[in-house]
């Protein structure tokens, strides 16, 4: 960050998506799908429809791949840091963090658009640049994050540019 290392942090929020199914639940679900598919496959083999088990195996593979993709996306983290000098957004995937937004605190705006189909959409804005943040949050959590960001930015501005 451009700010001094000892500069106070006004906001440091990490946003992580919620996983709808824990790893144990996934194993139970996949085990149940495999068990049902084995029973169905045995029935089709018994009546002479030998190609059907291949497609049932592809069904299990498809479910496995879909959950792997879902869990990989759930590993994405977003971190928003506000100091007196800057607002920074970092996105982390697989242990690698990458800064996707850096702007001076004094000129950064928080835009909360409530007209969206799925609730509020939260953006950081600087001139004509915009970045959507908090997409992993629900509408109410996005509104809370917007309030926290606005308060942190106001506090950071007051620290950097105190009133006489």
C-alpha positions, 0 to 999 in steps of 0.5 A, spaced: 500 500 500 502 507 498 500 509 505 505 508 511 506 501 514 504 504 521 498 508 518 491 506 521 487 501 518 479 504 518 476 498 515 479 491 513 474 486 511 474 479 508 469 477 504 468 469 502 462 466 499 458 461 503 458 454 501 452 451 501 454 444 502 460 442 506 465 437 504 462 431 509 455 433 505 458 432 499 461 425 500 455 423 503 451 426 497 456 423 492 456 416 495 448 416 495 448 418 487 453 412 486 449 407 490 443 409 486 446 409 480 449 402 481 443 399 483 440 402 476 446 400 472 445 392 475 438 392 473 439 395 466 445 390 465 440 384 468 435 386 462 441 386 457 442 394 456 449 394 457 450 401 454 446 404 460 451 404 466 456 408 461 451 414 461 450 413 469 458 413 470 458 420 466 452 422 470 456 421 477 462 424 473 458 430 471 456 431 478 463 431 481 466 436 476 460 441 478 461 440 485 469 441 484 468 448 480 463 450 485 468 449 491 473 452 487 469 458 486 467 458 493 475 459 495 475 466 492 476 471 497 475 478 496 479 483 501 477 491 502 482 495 506 481 502 507 487 507 510 487 514 510 491 514 503 487 509 499 482 504 498 484 497 496 481 491 493 484 484 493 482 478 490 485 471 492 484 465 489 489 459 490 493 463 495 495 468 490 492 475 492 492 480 486 490 487 487 484 489 483 483 496 485 487 502 488 484 509 489 485 515 493 481 515 499 479 522 498 476 521 491 473 514 492 465 514 492 461 508 494 455 507 489 449 502 492 444 501 486 438 498 489 434 497 482 438 491 481 433 485 480 437 481 485 437 486 490 443 492 491 449 492 487 455 495 490 461 499 487 467 503 488 467 509 483 473 513 482 471 518 476 469 514 470 472 507 473 467 502 477 468 496 480 463 491 483 464 488 490 461 484 495 458 479 489 458 473 494 454 477 499 446 477 500 443 484 498 442 486 506 450 484 507 452 488 501 448 494 504 451 493 511 458 493 507 456 499 503 455 503 510 461 500 513 465 503 507 462 510 507 463 510 514 471 508 514 472 513 508 469 518 512 473 517 518 480 516 513 478 523 510 477 526 517 484 523 519 488 525 513 484 532 512 482 534 519 477 540 520 480 546 523 
